[in-house]
Amino acid sequence: MSIQEFLNKHSDLSKTDTVVYMEDADGNVFHSIDEAHKKGKHPFVTRNVKDTALADLGELGLHSKAEASKFIALVQFIYGLDSKGEKATGRGRRTYSSQEKANILSAWKKAEAEGKTKAEFSKENGVTYQTLFKWIKES
């Protein structure tokens, strides 16, 4: 299973109060016993949603809370996200890799051709106006 497959399969997990589901012999998923008996094939297996997600995380190589915590912290650091998955705000200094800088400058050239201002572009792309101005001047 890939990370994208995991995300597709479990993206609604935090949006539901459902803890268990029914799975029939063909692997079809039903959210009630009545639905399973009407539409599914015997035998049925009751599954816990979180246990299924944990098993899938195990396939991805994450076998404990400690490993998951380290992985999440690393992804947040790499993408400059806070603990809620949002771009970090505040007065902390943000550094950009040369690839990020090149991507932003390339996007700026396209935006400039479309008539966007540096200020608009900066806000939309999470880079300060001063930093963008400096990069443009340097390029």
VOPAGU-2260 file (C-alpha; in pm, 1 decimal, decimal comma):
REM VOPAGU-2260
SITE   aa  ch    i         X         Y         Z
SITE  MET   A    0       0,0       0,0       0,0
SITE  SER   A    1     128,6     346,2     -86,8
SITE  ILE   A    2      83,9     657,7     124,3
SITE  GLN   A    3    -162,2     790,8    -135,4
SITE  GLU   A    4    -366,4     469,2    -116,9
SITE  PHE   A    5    -367,8     495,6     263,1
SITE  LEU   A    6    -489,3     857,1     244,2
SITE  ASN   A    7    -761,6     767,6      -5,4
SITE  LYS   A    8    -880,8     473,6     203,5
SITE  HIS   A    9    -877,9     647,4     542,8
SITE  SER   A   10    -932,5    1017,3     462,2
SITE  ASP   A   11   -1276,1    1025,8     627,9
SITE  LEU   A   12   -1167,4     843,6     943,9
SITE  SER   A   13   -1153,4    1154,2    1163,9
SITE  LYS   A   14   -1486,7    1283,7    1029,3
SITE  THR   A   15   -1698,6     994,7    1153,3
SITE  ASP   A   16   -1815,9     857,0    1485,4
SITE  THR   A   17   -1836,1     506,3    1338,8
SITE  VAL   A   18   -1602,0     268,8    1514,6
SITE  VAL   A   19   -1688,5     -60,9    1344,8
SITE  TYR   A   20   -1803,1    -176,9    1005,2
SITE  MET   A   21   -1902,9    -504,3     844,9
SITE  GLU   A   22   -1709,4    -666,7     562,6
SITE  ASP   A   23   -1851,9    -949,0     353,6
SITE  ALA   A   24   -1678,3   -1242,3     185,5
SITE  ASP   A   25   -1604,8   -1030,8    -124,8
SITE  GLY   A   26   -1448,2    -747,1      75,9
SITE  ASN   A   27   -1745,3    -511,0      38,2
SITE  VAL   A   28   -1785,1    -270,7     329,2
SITE  PHE   A   29   -2118,0    -205,2     504,2
SITE  HIS   A   30   -2181,7      38,8     785,3
SITE  SER   A   31   -2474,0    -147,1     940,1
SITE  ILE   A   32   -2564,3    -508,2    1002,4
SITE  ASP   A   33   -2895,3    -466,5     816,0
SITE  GLU   A   34   -2720,0    -328,1     508,7
SITE  ALA   A   35   -2467,6    -612,4     516,2
SITE  HIS   A   36   -2738,5    -881,4     533,7
SITE  LYS   A   37   -2942,5    -720,7     254,8
SITE  LYS   A   38   -2659,0    -656,4       7,7
SITE  GLY   A   39   -2362,1    -868,0     114,4
SITE  LYS   A   40   -2245,8   -1226,5      96,1
SITE  HIS   A   41   -2187,4   -1447,1     399,8
SITE  PRO   A   42   -1969,6   -1477,1     602,2
SITE  PHE   A   43   -1948,0   -1129,4     753,4
SITE  VAL   A   44   -1662,2    -998,9     961,9
SITE  THR   A   45   -1691,0    -708,1    1204,5
SITE  ARG   A   46   -1390,6    -479,0    1178,8
SITE  ASN   A   47   -1268,9    -187,2    1387,7
SITE  VAL   A   48   -1193,4     119,6    1173,4
SITE  LYS   A   49    -885,5     221,9    1372,1
SITE  ASP   A   50    -746,0    -131,6    1380,1
SITE  THR   A   51    -772,7    -148,4    1002,4
SITE  ALA   A   52    -590,9     185,3     967,1
SITE  LEU   A   53    -319,9      70,5    1211,0
SITE  ALA   A   54    -267,4    -248,5    1009,9
SITE  ASP   A   55    -232,8     -40,7     693,1
SITE  LEU   A   56      18,5     188,1     866,7
SITE  GLY   A   57     211,1    -126,7     957,1
SITE  GLU   A   58     231,3    -210,2     585,6
SITE  LEU   A   59     385,0     135,3     535,9
SITE  GLY   A   60     646,8      61,3     802,3
SITE  LEU   A   61     495,6     252,2    1096,3
SITE  HIS   A   62     450,4       2,7    1378,1
SITE  SER   A   63     427,1     219,7    1690,2
SITE  LYS   A   64     313,8     556,8    1818,0
SITE  ALA   A   65     679,5     654,9    1861,5
SITE  GLU   A   66     759,4     580,2    1495,7
SITE  ALA   A   67     446,7     763,9    1380,1
SITE  SER   A   68     532,0    1063,8    1597,0
SITE  LYS   A   69     885,0    1083,7    1455,6
SITE  PHE   A   70     751,9    1052,4    1100,0
SITE  ILE   A   71     491,7    1325,4    1152,5
SITE  ALA   A   72     746,6    1559,4    1311,6
SITE  LEU   A   73     984,7    1507,0    1020,2
SITE  VAL   A   74     715,8    1573,6     757,5
SITE  GLN   A   75     608,8    1887,8     944,5
SITE  PHE   A   76     969,0    2007,4     956,3
SITE  ILE   A   77    1029,5    1935,3     587,6
SITE  TYR   A   78     717,4    2122,5     477,4
SITE  GLY   A   79     738,0    2397,0     740,5
SITE  LEU   A   80     404,1    2303,2     896,7
SITE  ASP   A   81     282,5    2347,0    1252,1
SITE  SER   A   82     130,1    2058,8    1450,4
SITE  LYS   A   83    -212,1    2114,8    1290,6
SITE  GLY   A   84     -77,1    2079,1     937,6
SITE  GLU   A   85     -87,7    2450,9     860,1
SITE  LYS   A   86     196,8    2668,8     744,6
SITE  ALA   A   87     378,5    2787,9    1053,8
SITE  THR   A   88     305,0    3146,4    1142,4
SITE  GLY   A   89     479,0    3381,5    1372,2
SITE  ARG   A   90     807,3    3559,3    1367,0
SITE  GLY   A   91    1025,9    3253,5    1317,4
SITE  ARG   A   92    1273,6    3273,5    1034,4
SITE  ARG   A   93    1182,8    3056,2     738,2
SITE  THR   A   94    1456,4    2911,0     521,6
SITE  TYR   A   95    1407,1    2790,7     165,7
SITE  SER   A   96    1597,5    2528,0     -25,6
SITE  SER   A   97    1741,0    2629,3    -361,8
SITE  GLN   A   98    1473,0    2413,6    -528,6
SITE  GLU   A   99    1191,8    2588,2    -335,5
SITE  LYS   A  100    1339,8    2925,4    -428,3
SITE  ALA   A  101    1361,0    2827,7    -796,7
SITE  ASN   A  102    1001,2    2700,1    -792,0
SITE  ILE   A  103     875,8    3022,2    -632,0
SITE  LEU   A  104    1064,7    3240,2    -879,5
SITE  SER   A  105     930,2    3034,7   -1170,2
SITE  ALA   A  106     576,4    3071,5   -1033,9
SITE  TRP   A  107     638,2    3446,9    -991,3
SITE  LYS   A  108     730,7    3485,4   -1358,4
SITE  LYS   A  109     401,8    3321,7   -1459,1
SITE  ALA   A  110     204,0    3530,6   -1208,2
SITE  GLU   A  111     375,0    3849,8   -1323,0
SITE  ALA   A  112     277,5    3770,9   -1683,0
SITE  GLU   A  113     -82,7    3734,5   -1561,0
SITE  GLY   A  114     -65,7    4080,3   -1402,3
SITE  LYS   A  115     -32,8    3989,9   -1034,8
SITE  THR   A  116     149,9    4222,7    -801,6
SITE  LYS   A  117     441,5    4112,1    -586,0
SITE  ALA   A  118     229,6    4172,4    -275,7
SITE  GLU   A  119     -54,8    3949,0    -400,4
SITE  PHE   A  120     185,4    3677,6    -506,7
SITE  SER   A  121     372,5    3690,2    -175,0
SITE  LYS   A  122      54,3    3643,9      29,3
SITE  GLU   A  123     -70,4    3359,0    -189,8
SITE  ASN   A  124     259,1    3170,8    -174,5
SITE  GLY   A  125     360,4    3225,8     188,2
SITE  VAL   A  126     682,4    3413,0     114,8
SITE  THR   A  127     742,7    3763,0     249,2
SITE  TYR   A  128     736,6    4053,2       8,7
SITE  GLN   A  129    1091,6    4146,4     110,9
SITE  THR   A  130    1223,9    3797,3      41,3
SITE  LEU   A  131    1052,5    3781,0    -297,2
SITE  PHE   A  132    1185,1    4126,3    -390,4
SITE  LYS   A  133    1538,5    4021,2    -289,2
SITE  TRP   A  134    1521,5    3700,5    -494,2
SITE  ILE   A  135    1391,6    3882,6    -801,5
SITE  LYS   A  136    1669,2    4139,2    -770,2
SITE  GLU   A  137    1930,9    3861,9    -735,5
SITE  SER   A  138    1805,8    3662,6   -1034,3
